[in-house]
Amino acid sequence: MTTPMTTMPLDRTTAPSPTEPRPYHFPHITRTTLPNGLRILVAENHNAPLVSLRALVRSGADHDVAAKAGLAAIVADMLDEGAGERDAIRIAEDVGILGGSLGTGADWDASYISLDVLSRNTEASLAIFGDVTARPTLPAEELERVRAERLNDLLQQRNEPSAIAGKRFASLLYGTGAYGNSVGGNPDSVARITLDDVKAFYEQHYIPNHSSVVVSGAIAPAEAIELVTRTLGDWQSRPEPARPTVAPRPIDASRIYIIDRPQAVQSEIRVGHVGVARTTEDYFALSVMNAIFGGVFNSRINLNLRERHGYTYGARSQFAFRRQAGPFVVAAPVRNEVTTESVSEMLSELRRIRTGDIEDRELDDTKSYLMGVFPATVQTASDIASRLVDMELYGLPEDYFDRYRENIAAIGKDDITRVANKYLDPDRVLIVIVGNATQIREPLGQLGFPMHEMDIDGNGIA
Amino acid sequence: MLSIDQYRLGNGLRVVLNEDHSAPLVAVNLWYHVGSKNERPGRTGFAHLFEHMLFSGSENVGNNEHFRHVQSVGGVLNGTTFFDRTNYFETLPSNYLALGLWLESDRMGFFLPALTQEKLDIQREVVKEERRQRYDNVPYGTAFERLLHLAYNPEYSYHWPTIGSMTDLEAASLDDIREFFATWYRPDNCTLTIVGDFAPDEAKRLVEQYFGGIAAGGPFPEFTLERQPAGHEVRETFASQVQLPRLYRLYHLPKMGDAEWIHADLLTTILASDKASRLDRALVHEQQIAQDVAAYVLPTEATGIMLVQATAREGVSIEAIESAIDAEVARIAVGGLTEDELTRAKNRAEVEYAHQLETFDARADLIGMMSTYFGDPGRVQTWLDPYRSATAEDLAHVARKYMIPENRVTSLFVPQS
């Protein structure tokens, strides 16, 4: 049946109203645990002829000792340098024939193997995936090549202002312990890593009872579990390693650290301190608070520094939510002339959000963004796999994604003010600036904080 | 096969609908057929600065309110500028389709009344910071700009990068903005693509309602897009603040979508994509003289571009890198490609394409591109066909014809002593 349509004059002055929302459901998750302790999660979804495979090993660079920083990352790099019957080139060739894309890596919390493939080749792909995860050959000659690549990589970072700022900030905050080095290590530590170190790390940490495998995409759960069992069922379990404790250095008062880059046309600014672990009960309140403060385009920090003042192409803030308390940092590259003003604005925004000065609209907009945006961020098999990996890594409850909206909806202004006061401390921040010292030193002095200058390796300059 | 429905409004706006209810989302995507190639020398960086201005409000949408409207309902959005096009896009919960159409039609039809000098001054500063952040303050940041300067005559539209020059950005006036808008931002220079969870009749009604009343424009200015070949290699060595030497090379190709461009696309996958690819294997894995290699073709409409780059390891000369690359290219040119290599490259093309179709936003963008460059949104259905039918000899032919000194420019970035 059709009704005759009368053409109403269009009112452009206000936003049109939405129609009825359509329901969204996160894919059903099938879980199982093999006798060797390996946890398997499968999310079936036939939107594309693709399958994403992920292995999560719950040890990362947090297990590196300072003298051999970078070990976890080197081990991850070595996984596809030879595995099972294949050498490095053969792995790449066979993955290519299957239409796959293989990646390995480590961050602070964990090590990862990922393989995205055409679903028609899932079976053959899982065999290679299993070899790379559980049967790497860790050949000596490839270690030397991987090491040389890492050293060259570290060398290149010496000219990248953003990399320099991140390293110095982490090091000032955490010293030489976990979270204080970079995941990739430093030239001295990388030079010290031996093949025995690589093998020992692999033996100790890459064990099924310390790992999870995620399969997402166009495959039935029973088939996925069958194929994972075939390739990883014999993986030997061992006692799980204990996680080292992260020990941040206390900040007695705000201090400025300038790292001179004489040719710089921008100052790379980092302002922050220690944040909080991903497992905090305040996670949802902090997510909303940070989104208001600096987590999205329309947040206070970006509207202030970019849209009101034109100081930067983009300013943002972030809680690095890890297994243990990662940093909270406000970051922006700004032109040299407005370095001091930018730091001032960051500090004054940090103070303001603690006062309870939050508009209703600001809170409502931010909450509805966080609640509404979820489906748009999990459109692909790979996106869904990443969410399941997070779930496993941080021990999130099984109904986490189903209850996400109500957890965000429950946050009120009082929560924002409370967590802003509990987790932000504008009077005890590190202010790290990579920039043209000659040009920015004197204006920054006007802020009245103790000021230190260092080279890009962190050595103090008198 | 995707279900593609396309038509034009009376004002020339091309509309493409792709209905898909697999998620409660809708992607609204507009490709305006204007980019930095439509700029004139002295006014470079203009199309991109203009893209920034289009987020600063229109008659019924306040400054920064465009972002707020989309984000506050859980949408994501952005815009990008390249040589040949400017795109604007949002992915929204599907019950907000009308919101997306309202916002996009307001800035297409009612942008000028909201334009102020103050907004222009702020966005000019933001874009200058973008240039500093991405080009001027990072190692190798100006490499692409340098290659373009070497590759094209100063009056040719690809001579300058999208970001433009600081001097030209300074010179941009409100009148320039108004003229640019009137010339290019009009329904008959745009494709509107909607992908996702909508009812087609309702979507068509809304599109007509919001866009139907916007007027088409007059004739478009003429641009000469025929490249004048130099007939010899153009080279430079550029010393700057980098730790490792890096070779950048541009090879001229036929424009995007031509058979030889597609063969070149496959050829770059064979040259540099994974550890088993030619340059990776030879330079990084076996000879261990390079830190990294890359090769790819760009989606350009006026003339084709293949880029090859390689970073020398510490202590290795850039000359050694260059001759190793030329040796690998020479091997391919004489017919050294295997069927296995070709199969792997075709598989990679197939997977990458499947990934592009996987999300509503990337799929809408792909359809917008097919419509804008080829006048045929339906080409999204057949895009992979010439990839599938390519032969090893097709690729060798491209190497012989295009990967030669007379057809390339080379910029060698070396550390300042």
Boltz contact constraints between the chains, C-beta under 6 A:
constraints:
  - contact:
      token1: [A, 10]
      token2: [B, 209]
      max_distance: 6.0
  - contact:
      token1: [A, 12]
      token2: [B, 60]
      max_distance: 6.0
  - contact:
      token1: [A, 13]
      token2: [B, 60]
      max_distance: 6.0
  - contact:
      token1: [A, 15]
      token2: [B, 69]
      max_distance: 6.0
  - contact:
      token1: [A, 15]
      token2: [B, 99]
      max_distance: 6.0
  - contact:
      token1: [A, 16]
      token2: [B, 98]
      max_distance: 6.0
  - contact:
      token1: [A, 16]
      token2: [B, 99]
      max_distance: 6.0
  - contact:
      token1: [A, 16]
      token2: [B, 102]
      max_distance: 6.0
  - contact:
      token1: [A, 18]
      token2: [B, 95]
      max_distance: 6.0
  - contact:
      token1: [A, 18]
      token2: [B, 96]
      max_distance: 6.0
  - contact:
      token1: [A, 19]
      token2: [B, 95]
      max_distance: 6.0
  - contact:
      token1: [A, 21]
      token2: [B, 95]
      max_distance: 6.0
  - contact:
      token1: [A, 22]
      token2: [B, 24]
      max_distance: 6.0
  - contact:
      token1: [A, 22]
      token2: [B, 94]
      max_distance: 6.0
  - contact:
      token1: [A, 24]
      token2: [B, 24]
      max_distance: 6.0
  - contact:
      token1: [A, 47]
      token2: [B, 22]
      max_distance: 6.0
  - contact:
      token1: [A, 48]
      token2: [B, 354]
      max_distance: 6.0
  - contact:
      token1: [A, 48]
      token2: [B, 358]
      max_distance: 6.0
  - contact:
      token1: [A, 50]
      token2: [B, 354]
      max_distance: 6.0
  - contact:
      token1: [A, 88]
      token2: [B, 275]
      max_distance: 6.0
  - contact:
      token1: [A, 89]
      token2: [B, 276]
      max_distance: 6.0
  - contact:
      token1: [A, 92]
      token2: [B, 274]
      max_distance: 6.0
  - contact:
      token1: [A, 92]
      token2: [B, 275]
      max_distance: 6.0
  - contact:
      token1: [A, 92]
      token2: [B, 276]
      max_distance: 6.0
  - contact:
      token1: [A, 93]
      token2: [B, 276]
      max_distance: 6.0
  - contact:
      token1: [A, 96]
      token2: [B, 344]
      max_distance: 6.0
  - contact:
      token1: [A, 97]
      token2: [B, 344]
      max_distance: 6.0
  - contact:
      token1: [A, 99]
      token2: [B, 347]
      max_distance: 6.0
  - contact:
      token1: [A, 99]
      token2: [B, 351]
      max_distance: 6.0
  - contact:
      token1: [A, 118]
      token2: [B, 351]
      max_distance: 6.0
  - contact:
      token1: [A, 145]
      token2: [B, 288]
      max_distance: 6.0
  - contact:
      token1: [A, 152]
      token2: [B, 291]
      max_distance: 6.0
  - contact:
      token1: [A, 152]
      token2: [B, 313]
      max_distance: 6.0
  - contact:
      token1: [A, 152]
      token2: [B, 314]
      max_distance: 6.0
  - contact:
      token1: [A, 155]
      token2: [B, 243]
      max_distance: 6.0
  - contact:
      token1: [A, 156]
      token2: [B, 243]
      max_distance: 6.0
  - contact:
      token1: [A, 156]
      token2: [B, 244]
      max_distance: 6.0
  - contact:
      token1: [A, 158]
      token2: [B, 243]
      max_distance: 6.0
  - contact:
      token1: [A, 159]
      token2: [B, 139]
      max_distance: 6.0
  - contact:
      token1: [A, 159]
      token2: [B, 241]
      max_distance: 6.0
  - contact:
      token1: [A, 159]
      token2: [B, 243]
      max_distance: 6.0
  - contact:
      token1: [A, 263]
      token2: [B, 241]
      max_distance: 6.0
  - contact:
      token1: [A, 265]
      token2: [B, 132]
      max_distance: 6.0
  - contact:
      token1: [A, 265]
      token2: [B, 136]
      max_distance: 6.0
  - contact:
      token1: [A, 265]
      token2: [B, 137]
      max_distance: 6.0
  - contact:
      token1: [A, 266]
      token2: [B, 132]
      max_distance: 6.0
  - contact:
      token1: [A, 266]
      token2: [B, 137]
      max_distance: 6.0
  - contact:
      token1: [A, 297]
      token2: [B, 67]
      max_distance: 6.0
  - contact:
      token1: [A, 298]
      token2: [B, 67]
      max_distance: 6.0
  - contact:
      token1: [A, 298]
      token2: [B, 68]
      max_distance: 6.0
  - contact:
      token1: [A, 298]
      token2: [B, 71]
      max_distance: 6.0
  - contact:
      token1: [A, 306]
      token2: [B, 126]
      max_distance: 6.0
  - contact:
      token1: [A, 307]
      token2: [B, 64]
      max_distance: 6.0
  - contact:
      token1: [A, 310]
      token2: [B, 122]
      max_distance: 6.0
  - contact:
      token1: [A, 310]
      token2: [B, 125]
      max_distance: 6.0
  - contact:
      token1: [A, 310]
      token2: [B, 126]
      max_distance: 6.0
  - contact:
      token1: [A, 312]
      token2: [B, 129]
      max_distance: 6.0
  - contact:
      token1: [A, 313]
      token2: [B, 126]
      max_distance: 6.0
  - contact:
      token1: [A, 313]
      token2: [B, 129]
      max_distance: 6.0
  - contact:
      token1: [A, 313]
      token2: [B, 130]
      max_distance: 6.0
  - contact:
      token1: [A, 313]
      token2: [B, 133]
      max_distance: 6.0
  - contact:
      token1: [A, 333]
      token2: [B, 133]
      max_distance: 6.0
  - contact:
      token1: [A, 365]
      token2: [B, 72]
      max_distance: 6.0
  - contact:
      token1: [A, 368]
      token2: [B, 72]
      max_distance: 6.0
  - contact:
      token1: [A, 369]
      token2: [B, 71]
      max_distance: 6.0
  - contact:
      token1: [A, 369]
      token2: [B, 72]
      max_distance: 6.0
  - contact:
      token1: [A, 369]
      token2: [B, 74]
      max_distance: 6.0
  - contact:
      token1: [A, 372]
      token2: [B, 73]
      max_distance: 6.0
  - contact:
      token1: [A, 372]
      token2: [B, 74]
      max_distance: 6.0
  - contact:
      token1: [A, 372]
      token2: [B, 93]
      max_distance: 6.0
  - contact:
      token1: [A, 373]
      token2: [B, 74]
      max_distance: 6.0
  - contact:
      token1: [A, 375]
      token2: [B, 23]
      max_distance: 6.0
  - contact:
      token1: [A, 375]
      token2: [B, 25]
      max_distance: 6.0
  - contact:
      token1: [A, 376]
      token2: [B, 25]
      max_distance: 6.0
  - contact:
      token1: [A, 376]
      token2: [B, 76]
      max_distance: 6.0
  - contact:
      token1: [A, 376]
      token2: [B, 91]
      max_distance: 6.0
  - contact:
      token1: [A, 379]
      token2: [B, 359]
      max_distance: 6.0
  - contact:
      token1: [A, 380]
      token2: [B, 358]
      max_distance: 6.0
  - contact:
      token1: [A, 380]
      token2: [B, 359]
      max_distance: 6.0
